[in-house]
């Protein structure tokens, strides 16, 4: 167990004792049940990957956790000191962000606009710029500080959005297929960065992903979802379960031979 006093010295870090509780979660639109009876307890320092077929309700779950979709049930956060909150700080990285490629807006402008109510050209103190640079450095993107948003590659943009989701450092980090359409190098760098953040900040991370090979390598826990939780456990437990092969129509031997690649 981590030393509590050591954790208190660095306010960015928790002690690995906190827990996110998602209890009796459900989403119904009209007469259609999208999700039902979703119960998860996720400890800080864990990356939980949500997998499932198209239409399983994965992104709907993320929207519900963000408060963007009406739902039943509750989400709560028990902090390392025992404090309980029904309103945890949530960071979010979407699948993509629509940008005007011709806009002169820079990465720095984006951060300053989110950090201040004043126009970004009026608030460009050296102190603020260094804060943004420090946040970007945590996702290996400090060299992008002055880059135009429209000039970023898909992987670079997602790392910038990841840095923005950490400002301030959240209790829960939600990643909704954040590497969709990114090349293999960008995909691997993103997952490596998320793994580093998980270790450094003891974050509760919930990731929706179709990248089964990356899930196998980086996730601590996997949840197979199809309107309800079919199976949950370690990557190997889920990937060896009969429900996994039925849902994805996979042959067990073929999947294992290619290392979990989707």
C-alpha angles and dihedrals in degrees: 000000000000120000109260094207091053090052092051090057090065110048090193092067132068124207099246090253098102124101136200111215120200106184132185091341118180139160125200124178112195104315094333118103108215098172133007139181097000110174121172135159112195123185124215112265091039129114110207115193120205112208133173144120125297110286093025093124098253097134090038088059090053091049091050092050088051091052091246095117128048111249146164122237131039143271118208138168126217110201126218091257091054096258114144125217133183088191108055120177107260127198119199136195114188128208091259144336123233109230137178101243090206095054116114090217110131132205088256090052091053093053095044091048089055094045100046140040090215124088109274093237089061097050111051103127118163089240093056092046091053091051090054092046090051092051091049091049089062089066095038092253107108089114087067095062095114098028117120112250091230090056095056122107118236092260093047092051092050091051089050090051089048090054090049090052088057093057097118102015104252132220089229129026117204119197116187107195089311096177099048108145095006119132121251096262092050091046094053093046091051093052092046089052093050090049090053092049091050090055096042098047105023088234125183101232126189113189128187108203145159092194097103094175091055091044090054091051102042111023122096091196135016128205118198106209131190106156085309135029108280096180137345131191143091117340091257093048092052096040091053095047119108091231090061093057093044094050095048096034090233132155109236096224095045093050094049092047093057093047098248096304111163 
